[in-house]
Amino acid sequence: MKKAILLTIAAVVFLLPIARSQGKNTYQPLIEPCACPVKVDSSFKTRCAYLVVPENRKKNNGRTVKLPFIIVESKNPNKKKDPLLFTGGGPGSGSLGWARGAAASQVIKDRDCIAFEQRGAGYSIPGLNGPELGAAIKESYKKNLNKDSMVIEGVKQLRKGLEARGIDLSGYNTDETVSDIHDLLSALQIDSVNLMGISYSGGLMQAVLQRDPSRIRTLILDSPLPTFVPIDEDEPANFNEALNILFEHVEKDSADKAQYGNLKAQFIQYFTSIGQTPFYISYLEKGTTDSIRVAYTRNDLFDIIQNYFSNPSETPHVIKELIKGNHRKYVTELLDGIFSGYKGPSGMRISVYCADQAAYHDENVLKQSYKVYPYMEGYHINDVYNAMCDCWTYSPINPATKQPFYSTKPALLADGEMDNACRPLYIDMIHHYMPNSQRLLFTHRAHGVGSRELQPFMIQFLNHPYERLVSDNKKIIVY
């Protein structure tokens, strides 16, 4: 990274005016210094600023968004000139907290690290958050109203609230964020960069490469969701495949055969038998004195299982307890989360999913999956689904962004064998189009494997991206 650029960020705002060219409006990104919203180890030199760009590049209305980023500088005087740039998944997850972890990682020893906040998320301005959807979901439980109907009402109210603030919801999608990242690289005069993404941002980073590969040196993708994957239609199969792997591990490793033997058959039998029959629990909201009678269904039990998949070692026990009818502890945990400030998916998350997925959704394919997994019919695995997009304002992303593409760029692809959201199948698909990629399968992990276990592979890959990786850990397979 060029020192002159960093000095400019720290000292002064780039006031790069809107220019006119051949009758069309063009723009130059603006870099505006700001206080660091996330505190990083003070022994490192950090630079914090906003990238200021149009809210909707298809419109000439002058509205802009401010997207914060943090540069953590390596202390190594002989550091590499290709930084590592990260942005979070979701869509809708914050990204800047990664800078704190980067300062404590091994990566910072050799290169600068950049955390970039996506438009509408985290500390970006504007943020696309509002209380309306969360309030509607809470009301559905509080008064035992139809949850799907209340979600749709909450989505409508959230949309109205955001649009009343002057936010153009059609400006929040993958295509715009791809342009944001390229604008950032241009503004910082970065000629070579390594991109890191997780889940949704794994596909986002592929789209950045697809748009203009000239500056992109490598990709590191953790549990990626490729842009070309129809995730809405895939989700029932993804969840069930992860469960099958989990059940196989339990069958093989558990010493308690009486407790966990044949768990798959028990799971299918139980969740098929209960259908959509409501259950009831007496629930006391924190800070109140009167209990309320709350109805819940099979869908809520599935949500509980999904939540526990982040720690696969606990999931079999939770499933067994639910099958035995011991719901109270887990349903109470679920309700505590909903009643204590849960806001539901953000406007940014809804906008991106609608533009990226709903516009290309095939309801018939989803119905086919329910014939294979009938006990999951009516369950929305993702908290954004097609019916929500029917009452949202969005513009579909470019069809080209949805298409797979070939690239010779090196990539490190990692996933957990028990990933219940983005199956390892996806890194195999990416590898098909990126023959210089290498894959890591973490047999004991689920979605999101980024950890100390991944770091040594990252270091080796970043330093020698075309060399074959080797694993001496039986639980991490290189292929």
C-alpha positions in Angstrom: 0.0 0.0 0.0 1.3 3.4 -0.9 2.3 5.6 2.0 1.2 8.7 0.2 -2.4 7.4 0.1 -2.4 6.7 3.8 -1.1 10.1 4.7 -3.7 11.7 2.6 -6.5 9.7 4.3 -5.2 10.8 7.7 -4.8 14.4 6.8 -7.5 15.6 4.5 -10.7 14.8 2.8 -10.6 14.0 -0.9 -13.1 16.3 -2.5 -13.4 14.8 -5.9 -16.2 16.5 -7.7 -18.9 15.0 -9.9 -17.8 15.4 -13.5 -19.7 15.2 -16.8 -18.5 13.1 -19.6 -20.2 12.8 -23.0 -23.5 13.8 -21.5 -23.5 11.1 -18.8 -23.0 11.6 -15.1 -19.8 10.1 -13.8 -18.3 10.3 -10.3 -15.1 9.8 -8.4 -15.2 8.2 -4.9 -14.6 10.5 -2.0 -12.5 9.5 1.0 -13.4 11.2 4.3 -11.4 10.6 7.5 -13.3 9.6 10.6 -12.8 8.3 14.1 -12.3 4.6 14.3 -15.7 3.0 15.3 -13.8 -0.1 16.5 -10.8 0.1 18.7 -7.8 -1.9 17.6 -4.6 -2.8 19.5 -3.0 0.6 20.1 0.4 -0.8 19.3 -0.7 -0.9 15.6 -1.0 2.1 13.4 -4.6 2.3 12.1 -6.3 4.5 9.5 -10.1 4.9 9.6 -12.2 6.7 6.9 -15.4 6.6 5.0 -15.7 5.8 1.3 -18.4 8.1 0.0 -20.1 7.0 -3.2 -23.6 7.3 -4.8 -26.4 5.4 -3.1 -27.7 4.3 -6.5 -25.3 4.6 -9.4 -28.2 4.3 -11.9 -29.7 7.5 -10.6 -28.3 11.0 -10.6 -30.0 12.3 -7.5 -26.9 13.3 -5.6 -27.6 11.0 -2.6 -24.6 9.3 -1.2 -23.7 6.6 1.3 -20.7 6.6 3.7 -19.0 3.2 4.1 -16.4 3.0 6.8 -13.2 1.0 6.6 -10.2 0.4 8.8 -6.6 -0.2 7.7 -4.4 -2.0 10.2 -0.8 -1.5 9.2 1.7 -4.3 9.5 4.8 -3.4 11.6 7.0 -5.3 9.3 9.3 -2.9 7.4 9.5 -5.5 4.6 5.8 -6.2 4.4 4.1 -7.4 1.2 2.5 -4.8 -1.0 -0.7 -6.7 -1.4 -3.0 -6.2 1.6 -5.8 -8.5 2.7 -9.3 -7.0 2.4 -12.2 -8.5 4.3 -15.9 -7.8 4.4 -18.5 -9.7 6.3 -21.2 -12.2 5.4 -24.9 -12.3 6.0 -25.7 -10.2 4.1 -26.0 -7.6 6.9 -23.2 -8.7 9.2 -20.8 -6.0 10.4 -17.2 -6.2 9.1 -15.1 -3.8 11.2 -14.7 -6.0 14.2 -12.6 -8.2 12.0 -9.9 -5.5 12.2 -9.4 -6.2 15.9 -8.9 -9.9 15.2 -6.6 -9.1 12.3 -4.3 -7.2 14.6 -4.0 -10.3 16.8 -3.5 -12.7 13.8 -0.5 -14.0 12.0 -1.5 -12.4 8.8 -0.6 -8.9 10.0 3.1 -9.9 10.3 3.4 -9.8 6.5 0.8 -7.4 5.1 -1.7 -4.7 5.9 -5.3 -5.7 6.7 -8.4 -3.8 5.6 -11.9 -4.3 7.0 -14.6 -2.8 4.8 -18.2 -2.2 5.9 -20.8 -2.9 3.2 -23.5 -0.3 2.4 -26.5 -0.5 4.7 -24.7 -2.7 7.3 -22.9 -2.1 10.6 -21.5 1.4 10.9 -22.4 2.5 7.4 -24.4 5.6 6.9 -27.3 5.2 6.5 -27.8 2.0 8.3 -30.9 0.0 7.2 -32.1 -1.0 10.6 -35.5 -0.3 12.1 -37.7 -1.7 14.9 -40.8 -2.5 12.9 -40.1 -6.1 11.8 -38.8 -7.2 15.2 -41.8 -5.7 16.9 -44.2 -7.5 14.5 -42.5 -10.8 15.2 -42.6 -10.3 18.9 -46.3 -9.4 18.7 -47.0 -12.7 16.8 -45.6 -14.7 19.8 -47.1 -12.4 22.4 -50.6 -12.7 21.0 -50.3 -16.0 19.3 -50.9 -14.5 15.8 -49.9 -16.1 12.6 -46.2 -15.5 12.3 -45.9 -15.4 8.6 -48.7 -12.8 8.3 -47.1 -10.7 11.0 -43.7 -10.9 9.3 -45.2 -9.6 6.1 -46.8 -6.7 8.0 -43.5 -6.0 9.7 -41.7 -6.0 6.4 -44.2 -3.5 4.9 -43.8 -1.2 7.9 -40.0 -1.5 7.9 -39.9 -0.6 4.2 -42.2 2.5 4.8 -39.9 3.6 7.7 -36.7 3.3 5.7 -38.3 5.0 2.6 -39.6 7.8 4.9 -35.9 8.5 5.8 -35.2 9.0 2.1 -33.4 5.7 1.6 -33.5 4.2 -1.9 -33.8 0.5 -1.2 -33.1 -0.5 -4.8 -29.5 0.8 -4.3 -28.6 -2.0 -1.9 -27.5 -5.1 -3.7 -24.4 -7.1 -4.6 -23.8 -5.2 -7.9 -23.5 -1.9 -6.0 -21.3 -3.4 -3.3 -19.0 -4.8 -6.0 -18.7 -1.3 -7.3 -18.0 0.0 -3.8 -15.1 -2.3 -3.4 -13.6 -1.5 -6.7 -14.0 2.2 -5.9 -12.2 1.7 -2.6 -9.3 0.0 -4.3 -9.1 2.8 -6.9 -9.2 5.5 -4.3 -6.5 3.9 -2.2 -4.5 3.2 -5.4 -4.1 -0.5 -4.5 -2.7 -2.3 -7.4 -2.8 -5.8 -5.9 -5.1 -7.1 -3.2 -6.1 -10.4 -1.6 -9.9 -10.7 -0.9 -11.4 -12.6 2.0 -15.1 -13.3 2.4 -17.3 -15.6 4.5 -20.7 -17.0 3.5 -22.6 -14.3 1.5 -19.4 -12.3 1.1 -17.6 -15.3 -0.4 -19.9 -15.0 -3.4 -19.5 -11.2 -3.2 -15.8 -11.5 -3.5 -16.2 -13.8 -6.5 -18.4 -11.1 -8.1 -15.6 -8.5 -7.4 -13.2 -10.8 -9.3 -15.7 -11.3 -12.1 -16.2 -7.5 -12.6 -12.5 -6.7 -12.9 -9.7 -9.2 -12.1 -6.8 -6.8 -12.8 -6.1 -5.9 -9.1 -7.2 -9.2 -7.6 -4.2 -11.4 -6.5 -6.0 -14.2 -4.6 -9.3 -15.1 -2.9 -9.9 -16.7 0.5 -13.5 -17.9 0.9 -14.8 -19.3 4.1 -18.1 -21.3 3.7 -18.9 -19.4 0.6 -22.3 -18.8 -0.9 -21.7 -18.5 -4.7 -23.7 -15.9 -6.5 -24.8 -18.5 -9.0 -26.4 -20.7 -6.4 -30.2 -20.6 -5.9 -29.9 -20.7 -2.1 -33.7 -20.5 -1.4 -34.3 -23.8 -3.3 -31.1 -25.4 -1.9 -31.7 -24.8 1.8 -33.9 -27.8 2.7 -31.4 -30.1 1.1 -28.5 -28.3 2.7 -30.0 -28.6 6.1 -30.8 -32.3 5.7 -27.4 -33.1 4.3 -25.8 -31.5 7.3 -28.0 -33.5 9.6 -27.1 -36.7 7.8 -23.4 -36.0 8.3 -24.1 -35.2 11.9 -26.1 -38.4 12.4 -23.2 -40.4 10.8 -20.7 -38.9 13.2 -23.0 -39.7 16.1 -23.5 -43.3 14.9 -19.8 -43.8 14.5 -18.4 -42.0 17.5 -21.0 -42.2 20.3 -20.5 -44.7 23.0 -24.1 -44.4 24.1 -25.9 -46.5 21.5 -29.0 -46.7 23.5 -29.3 -42.9 23.6 -28.1 -41.9 20.2 -28.4 -45.1 18.1 -30.6 -44.6 15.0 -31.0 -40.9 15.7 -31.8 -40.1 12.1 -34.8 -42.4 11.9 -36.0 -40.9 15.3 -35.6 -37.4 13.9 -37.6 -38.0 10.8 -40.4 -40.0 12.6 -40.8 -37.3 15.3 -40.8 -34.2 13.1 -43.1 -35.9 10.5 -45.6 -37.0 13.2 -46.0 -33.6 14.9 -46.8 -31.7 11.7 -47.9 -28.2 12.3 -49.6 -29.1 15.6 -49.1 -26.1 18.1 -47.4 -26.6 21.4 -47.8 -24.1 24.3 -45.5 -22.8 27.0 -46.0 -20.5 29.9 -43.4 -17.8 29.3 -42.3 -14.9 31.6 -40.8 -12.1 29.7 -37.8 -10.6 31.4 -38.7 -7.4 33.3 -42.4 -8.4 33.6 -44.4 -10.1 36.4 -47.2 -11.9 34.5 -46.6 -15.0 32.4 -48.2 -15.4 29.0 -49.2 -18.5 27.1 -47.1 -18.7 24.0 -47.8 -21.1 21.1 -44.9 -22.5 19.1 -44.6 -25.1 16.3 -42.3 -27.5 14.6 -40.7 -24.5 12.8 -39.5 -23.1 16.1 -37.9 -26.4 17.0 -36.1 -26.4 13.7 -34.9 -22.8 14.5 -33.5 -24.1 17.8 -31.6 -26.9 16.0 -30.3 -24.4 13.4 -29.0 -22.2 16.2 -27.1 -25.0 17.9 -25.4 -26.1 14.6 -22.7 -23.5 15.4 -21.5 -26.1 17.9 -22.1 -29.5 16.3 -20.9 -31.4 19.4 -24.0 -30.1 21.3 -26.5 -30.6 18.5 -27.2 -34.3 18.9 -28.1 -33.9 22.5 -30.5 -31.0 21.7 -32.2 -33.0 19.0 -32.6 -35.9 21.3 -34.1 -33.7 24.0 -36.6 -32.2 21.6 -37.6 -35.6 20.4 -38.2 -36.6 24.0 -40.5 -33.6 24.4 -38.1 -31.7 26.6 -38.8 -28.4 24.9 -39.1 -25.8 27.7 -35.4 -24.9 28.2 -34.8 -24.5 24.5 -38.0 -22.7 23.6 -37.4 -20.3 26.5 -34.0 -19.5 25.1 -35.5 -18.8 21.7 -38.2 -16.6 23.2 -35.7 -14.7 25.3 -33.9 -13.8 22.2 -37.0 -12.7 20.4 -38.4 -10.7 23.3 -35.2 -8.9 24.3 -34.6 -6.5 21.4 -34.6 -8.8 18.4 -35.1 -6.6 15.3 -35.4 -9.3 12.6 -33.4 -9.2 9.4 -32.2 -5.7 8.5 -33.4 -3.7 5.5 -30.0 -4.3 3.9 -30.3 -8.0 4.3 -33.8 -8.1 2.8 -32.7 -5.8 -0.1 -29.7 -7.9 -1.0 -31.5 -11.2 -0.7 -34.4 -10.0 -2.8 -32.2 -8.5 -5.5 -29.8 -11.5 -5.6 -32.2 -14.4 -5.0 -35.9 -13.7 -5.1 -35.7 -12.2 -8.5 -34.3 -15.5 -9.8 -36.3 -17.8 -7.5 -38.2 -20.9 -8.8 -41.0 -21.8 -6.4 -41.6 -25.1 -8.2 -38.2 -26.3 -7.3 -38.7 -25.4 -3.7 -42.0 -27.4 -3.7 -40.1 -30.4 -5.2 -37.7 -30.3 -2.2 -40.7 -30.5 0.2 -41.7 -33.7 -1.5 -38.3 -35.1 -0.6 -38.3 -33.6 2.9 -42.1 -33.3 3.7 -41.4 -32.6 7.4 -39.8 -29.3 6.4 -42.7 -28.0 4.3 -43.6 -24.5 5.4 -40.4 -23.9 7.3 -38.4 -20.8 6.2 -34.8 -21.7 6.9 -33.6 -18.3 5.9 -35.2 -15.3 7.7 -35.6 -13.6 4.3 -37.9 -15.5 1.8 -39.8 -14.9 -1.4 -43.1 -13.6 0.1 -41.2 -10.9 1.9 -39.7 -9.7 -1.3 -43.1 -9.4 -2.9 -43.7 -6.3 -0.7 -40.2 -4.8 -0.8 -38.6 -2.3 -3.2 -35.6 -3.7 -5.0 -33.9 -4.0 -8.4 -32.7 -7.5 -9.5 -28.9 -7.7 -9.9 -27.4 -8.0 -13.4 -28.1 -11.5 -14.8 -24.4 -11.7 -15.6 -23.6 -11.6 -11.9 -25.7 -14.7 -11.4 -23.7 -16.7 -13.9 -20.6 -18.8 -13.0 -17.4 -17.8 -14.6 -13.9 -19.3 -15.1 -10.8 -17.8 -13.6 -7.2 -18.9 -13.2 -6.7 -16.8 -10.1 -5.6 -18.9 -7.0 -8.2 -19.3 -4.3 -8.3 -20.9 -0.9 -11.8 -22.5 -0.3 -12.7 -23.7 3.2 -15.9 -25.2 4.6 -17.2 -27.4 7.5 -18.4 -30.9 6.7 -21.5 -30.2 8.8 -22.3 -26.8 7.3 -26.1 -26.5 7.4 -26.2 -23.4 5.2 -23.6 -23.5 2.5 -22.6 -27.1 1.8 -19.1 -28.2 0.8 -20.7 -28.9 -2.5 -20.4 -25.2 -3.1 -16.6 -25.1 -2.8 -16.5 -28.0 -5.2 -18.5 -26.0 -7.7 -16.3 -23.0 -7.3 -13.2 -25.2 -7.8 -14.7 -26.5 -11.0 -14.6 -22.9 -12.4 -11.3 -21.9 -10.6 -8.9 -24.8 -11.3 -6.1 -23.1 -9.3 -8.1 -23.2 -6.1 -7.5 -25.5 -3.2 -10.1 -26.8 -0.8 -10.1 -27.4 3.0 -12.7 -29.6 4.6 -13.0 -29.2 8.4 -14.7 -32.5 9.4 -15.6 -31.3 12.9 -17.0 -27.9 12.0 -20.2 -26.4 10.5 -20.7 -23.0 8.9 -17.8 -20.5 9.2 -14.5 -22.2 9.9 -12.4 -19.1 10.2 -10.3 -19.6 13.3 -6.8 -20.3 14.5 -7.0 -23.6 12.7 -7.4 -21.8 9.4 -4.7 -19.2 9.9 -1.6 -21.4 9.1 -3.2 -22.4 5.8 -4.0 -18.8 5.0 -0.4 -17.7 5.7 1.0 -20.5 3.5 -1.5 -19.8 0.8 -1.0 -16.0 0.8 2.8 -16.4 0.6 2.8 -19.2 -2.0 -0.7 -19.3 -3.6 0.2 -21.9 -6.2 1.9 -24.3 -3.9 0.1 -27.4 -2.7 -1.2 -27.1 0.9 -0.5 -30.0 3.3 -2.5 -30.8 6.5 -1.1 -32.8 9.4 -4.5 -32.6 11.2 -6.8 -35.6 10.5 -9.8 -33.4 11.0 -8.7 -31.0 8.2 -8.6 -32.5 4.8 -6.8 -30.8 1.9 -8.0 -31.7 -1.6 
